[in-house]
Amino acid sequence: MTISGFSYERVPVGDAELNVAQGGDGPPVVLLHGFPQTHMAWRHVAASLARDHRVICPDLRGYGGSDKPPGDYSKRRMAADVVELARALGHERFALAGHDRGALVAFRAALDHPEAVSRLAVLDVIPAVNLWESLRGTDGVFAFHLFLLAYPPPLPERMLAAAPSEFFGHFLDTWTREAGAIPPEVRAEYLAAASTPEAIAAVCADYRASATVDAEHDEADRASGRRLSMPVAALWQRPAGELPFDPAAVWGSWAPDLRTHVLDCGHFLPEERPEEVVEALRGLFAA
């Protein structure tokens, strides 16, 4: 599947090539998808923003049509991918929005490369260090996959390989509140992209990094007083119950220039509430 009106190419970054969709003209904005998805998660938002922006939608390293090399899946490496990608496409500075895993990559890119990221939007996630600190006692039950996928190899890889569609489909189904937000053909594409041995190994490496080196990088930055220097928008779903953390307080501790948005939907904001996401992004871009 493709985003209508967008062109596609593969762009080398570091030791991988990323599958990238591009469309529109104007100030550049890069959109990063989450788990267990591909760049198609942004299809509605991208088409709307392309009316007056150059919109760049890559598949993250390890996901979708991008390469899935063994090795480094730290958010620092994946953030460097994004900056290298933008520069290869002729953009030294760009707005950046990420959902879920893509938001962790976007957060790290904004911390490590503030000269490149002009605006930052993070959707339905908090930094790794804050998340792990919040998961105490039974609070961790709702996020069992964080622990499973971070477990040392090869156990998670073997478990996922036994029933990949059931595992990844569980999240696509249970994290969505808006009926029809992920149509069958898109759901099928997500599952097919996530279910290969290479993709399973990559997603486990991604989650292991967040439980180790990503949290260490976050803690080092927090301890040194490093903060996000650009305008930031944090969007999250209105929770059905009580969260073990306060997203506004967490992001406020990292972003002095913060605006927040709570949307009535499930986890997949760009697909469940694309118009509201676009409105929030346009407000951020105008800040």
C-alpha positions in Angstrom: 0.0 0.0 0.0 1.0 3.6 -0.6 -0.1 7.1 0.5 -2.0 8.5 -2.5 0.0 11.2 -4.3 3.2 10.5 -2.5 6.4 9.3 -4.2 8.6 6.5 -2.8 12.3 5.8 -2.7 14.9 4.0 -0.6 17.4 6.3 1.2 20.7 5.0 2.7 21.3 6.1 6.3 24.2 4.6 8.2 24.2 0.8 7.7 20.6 0.7 6.5 18.3 1.9 3.8 14.9 3.3 4.8 11.7 3.1 2.8 10.5 6.7 2.5 7.3 8.3 1.2 7.3 12.0 0.3 4.6 14.4 -0.8 3.7 18.1 -0.9 5.7 21.3 -1.0 6.6 23.7 1.7 8.4 23.6 5.1 9.5 20.0 5.8 7.9 17.8 8.4 9.0 14.3 9.2 6.4 11.8 10.6 7.5 8.7 12.5 5.2 5.7 13.1 4.9 3.4 16.0 4.5 -0.3 16.9 3.4 -2.5 15.3 2.9 -0.3 12.2 4.5 1.3 9.2 4.5 4.8 7.7 0.9 4.1 6.5 -0.2 5.0 10.1 0.2 8.6 9.0 -1.7 8.3 5.7 -4.6 10.7 6.6 -2.4 13.2 8.5 0.3 13.2 5.8 -2.2 13.8 3.0 -3.7 16.8 4.8 -0.3 18.4 5.8 1.0 17.9 2.2 -1.3 20.8 1.1 1.4 23.2 2.4 4.3 21.1 3.7 6.9 18.8 2.3 5.8 15.6 4.2 8.4 12.8 4.8 7.2 9.5 6.1 9.8 6.8 6.6 9.5 3.3 7.8 11.7 3.2 10.9 14.8 1.0 10.9 13.6 -2.5 11.5 10.0 -1.8 10.4 7.9 -2.0 7.3 9.9 -1.8 4.0 13.1 -0.5 5.6 16.2 -2.6 6.3 16.3 -4.7 9.4 20.0 -5.1 10.2 21.1 -6.8 13.4 22.8 -4.6 16.0 22.1 -1.1 17.3 18.4 -0.2 17.8 19.0 2.5 20.4 16.8 5.5 19.9 20.1 7.5 19.5 20.9 5.4 16.4 17.4 5.6 15.1 17.3 9.3 15.7 20.5 9.7 13.7 18.8 7.8 10.9 16.1 10.5 10.8 18.5 13.4 10.7 20.7 11.7 8.1 17.5 11.0 6.0 16.3 14.6 6.2 19.8 15.9 5.2 20.0 13.4 2.3 16.7 14.8 1.1 18.0 18.4 1.3 16.6 19.5 4.7 19.0 20.7 7.4 16.1 21.7 9.7 12.6 20.3 9.9 9.6 19.8 12.2 9.3 16.3 13.6 6.3 14.3 14.9 6.3 10.8 16.2 3.8 8.3 17.6 4.6 5.6 20.1 8.0 4.1 19.2 8.4 6.9 16.6 7.8 9.4 19.4 10.7 8.0 21.4 12.9 8.3 18.3 11.7 11.9 17.7 12.3 12.8 21.4 15.9 11.5 21.2 16.4 13.3 17.8 15.3 16.6 19.4 17.6 16.2 22.4 20.6 15.1 20.3 20.1 17.3 17.3 18.3 20.5 18.4 19.9 22.4 15.5 17.9 20.2 13.1 14.5 19.9 14.9 12.5 23.1 14.8 9.3 21.7 16.3 8.6 18.5 18.1 5.3 16.6 18.6 5.1 13.4 20.6 2.0 11.2 20.5 0.8 8.8 23.3 4.1 8.0 24.9 6.5 9.2 27.6 10.3 8.9 27.6 11.7 5.5 28.5 13.2 6.6 31.8 9.9 8.0 33.0 7.9 5.0 31.8 10.1 2.4 33.6 10.0 4.5 36.8 6.2 4.4 36.7 5.7 0.7 36.2 5.6 -0.6 39.8 3.6 -3.5 41.2 0.5 -4.3 39.2 0.8 -1.1 37.1 3.0 -3.0 34.7 0.3 -5.5 33.8 -1.2 -3.2 31.1 2.3 -3.0 29.5 3.3 -6.6 29.6 4.8 -6.5 26.1 7.5 -4.0 27.3 8.8 -6.7 29.6 8.3 -9.6 27.2 10.0 -8.0 24.2 12.9 -6.7 26.3 13.7 -10.2 27.6 17.0 -11.6 26.4 17.0 -13.7 23.2 15.9 -16.1 21.9 12.8 -16.6 24.0 10.7 -13.6 22.8 11.7 -14.2 19.2 10.5 -17.8 19.4 7.3 -16.9 21.1 6.4 -14.3 18.6 7.4 -16.5 15.7 4.9 -19.1 16.8 1.9 -16.8 16.4 2.9 -13.4 15.0 -0.5 -12.4 13.7 -2.2 -13.1 17.0 0.5 -11.3 19.0 0.7 -8.1 16.9 -3.0 -8.2 16.0 -3.8 -8.2 19.8 -2.4 -4.6 20.0 -4.0 -3.4 16.8 -7.4 -4.6 18.0 -7.3 -3.8 21.8 -5.6 -0.4 21.6 -8.2 0.9 19.1 -11.5 2.5 20.3 -12.6 4.0 17.0 -14.3 1.3 14.9 -12.9 1.2 11.3 -9.9 3.4 12.1 -7.6 0.6 10.9 -9.3 -1.0 8.0 -8.7 -4.7 7.2 -6.3 -4.0 4.3 -4.2 -1.7 6.4 -4.3 -4.1 9.4 -3.2 -7.0 7.0 -0.2 -4.9 5.8 0.9 -4.1 9.3 0.7 -7.8 10.3 2.6 -8.9 7.2 5.3 -6.4 7.7 5.8 -7.3 11.4 5.7 -11.1 11.1 8.9 -12.0 9.3 11.8 -13.3 11.3 13.9 -10.2 10.6 11.1 -7.9 11.7 10.5 -9.9 14.9 14.2 -9.7 15.7 14.2 -6.0 15.0 11.2 -5.2 17.2 12.7 -7.2 20.1 16.0 -5.3 19.7 14.1 -2.0 19.6 12.3 -2.8 22.9 15.5 -4.2 24.5 17.2 -0.9 23.8 14.4 1.0 25.5 14.8 -1.1 28.7 18.6 -0.5 28.7 20.6 2.0 26.8 17.6 4.3 25.9 16.7 4.7 29.6 20.3 5.3 30.4 20.6 8.0 27.8 17.4 9.7 29.2 18.6 9.5 32.7 22.0 11.0 31.8 20.3 13.9 30.0 17.8 14.5 32.9 20.6 14.5 35.5 22.6 17.0 33.5 19.6 19.3 33.1 19.3 18.8 29.4 15.9 19.9 28.1 14.0 20.3 24.8 14.8 23.7 23.4 12.1 23.9 20.7 8.3 24.3 21.0 6.8 20.9 21.9 3.3 19.4 21.6 2.3 16.3 23.6 -0.8 14.5 22.6 -2.3 11.5 24.3 -5.5 9.5 24.5 -8.1 10.2 27.2 -7.4 7.1 29.4 -10.2 4.7 30.2 -8.8 4.3 33.7 -6.1 5.9 35.9 -2.6 6.0 34.4 0.4 5.3 36.6 1.9 8.6 35.4 0.8 12.1 34.5 1.7 12.8 30.9 1.4 16.5 31.2 3.7 16.6 34.2 6.2 14.2 32.6 6.5 16.2 29.4 6.4 19.5 31.3 9.6 18.3 33.1 11.3 17.9 29.7 9.8 20.7 27.6 9.7 24.4 28.9 7.7 25.4 25.9 4.9 22.8 25.9 1.3 22.6 24.7 -0.8 19.5 25.5 -3.8 17.9 23.8 -6.0 15.0 25.1 -8.0 13.2 22.5 -11.1 11.0 22.9 -9.8 7.9 21.2 -7.6 4.9 21.6 -3.8 4.6 21.2 -3.7 5.1 17.5 -4.3 8.9 17.4 -3.2 9.6 13.8 -5.7 7.0 12.5 -8.5 7.5 15.0 -8.5 11.3 15.2 -6.5 12.5 12.2 -8.3 15.9 11.9 -7.5 16.7 15.5 -3.9 15.6 15.1 -3.5 17.8 12.1 -5.0 20.8 14.0 -2.6 20.3 16.9 0.4 20.0 14.5 -0.6 23.1 12.6 -0.9 25.0 15.9 2.6 23.7 16.9 4.1 24.7 13.5 2.7 28.3 14.0 4.2 28.6 17.5 
